[in-house]
Amino acid sequence: MFTGLIEEVGRLGRVARHGKMIDLTIEANVVLDDVKTGDSIAVSGVCLTVVNFTSSSFIVQAVEETLRRTKLGSASPGMPVNLERSLRLGDRLGGHIVQGHVDGTGKIVARRGSSENVVFGIAPDSALERYIAEKGSITVDGISLTVTYAGKGEFGVSIIPHTLKETALETARVGDIVNLETDVIAKYVEKLLGRDSGMTMERLRELGF
């Protein structure tokens, strides 16, 4: 489990493909402080397991399902990645509950404003739209953010200067693909109510949930 508060921006080094799986070598600093083999690290929002490490990098493996659902399927050396170690009991939950289970991707379709207040417009995979609500939580490339608007085919997130500076969003541009994890609570509400009653997320919104 994670909070969506990025600890550092790492960089992809070697990308080694083995059939339907890839090994990713990630150059980092902060997250290596107390790293152990088997630790979980969120890589741009994707929970991955450390299989090896050195003083300046660590290696994780991504399987076919991860490559299909996330932008890691097109990973290439030099790509910046947001990094966060898993939450420890007793830590402050400064963002929101992030599982590191990416639901799909979105495309940045707009970057508005200045360095003091940047708003990104993102077009999500259509299957994710029903879970995205104005003022709700969403994880974009591992970053815990608040949805500022949610319309048909697009939602927006506002980025404060600190977040922009400390994450890979600083260099993000229109056309870039981002990993998205929607609020886990919305998915469970739909599952529990929708299965037996035919309740949909759209109907829940009408009812004020």
URWO-V344445 format. One line per field, one symbol per residue. ss: DSSP state (H for helix, E for strand, L for the rest). phi: phi as a letter, one per 30 degrees, with the letter a starting at -180 (. if undefined). psi: psi as a letter, one per 20 degrees, with the letter a starting at -180 (. if undefined). Layout:
ss = ???
phi = ???
psi = ???
This chain:
ss = LELLLLLEEEEEEEEEEELLEEEEEEELLHHHLLLLLLLEEEELLEEEEEEEELLLEEEEEELHHHHHHLHHHHLLLLLEEEEEELLLLLLLLLLLLELLLLLEEEEEEEEEEELLEEEEEEEELHHHHHHLLLLLEEEELLEEEEEEEEELLEEEEEELHHHHHHLHHHHLLLLLEEEEEELHHHHHHHHHHHHHHLLLHHHHHHLLL
phi = .bcicdcaccbdcdcccbicbbccccdabeddebdbejdcbdchjcdbcdcaabdbabcbcbcedddddbdddcdbejddbdbbdddcejddcdcbdcdicddlbbcdcabcjcddaccccbcdeedcedccbeidcbcchicdbcddabbdiabbbccdeddddcbddecdbejdcbdbbddddddddddddddccidcdddddddjc
psi = qrijophroappdpoppndjqqppppprfgiigkqqpiqpppoliooqppirqaijrqprqprggghhiriihkqqpipqppppqqpqpiqpnhdrophjnpharrpoiqoraaihnppppporphiihiioqpjrqqpokiporpphqoaoiqrqppprhggghjriihjqrpiqpqpporphghhhggghhhghijprhghhhhij.
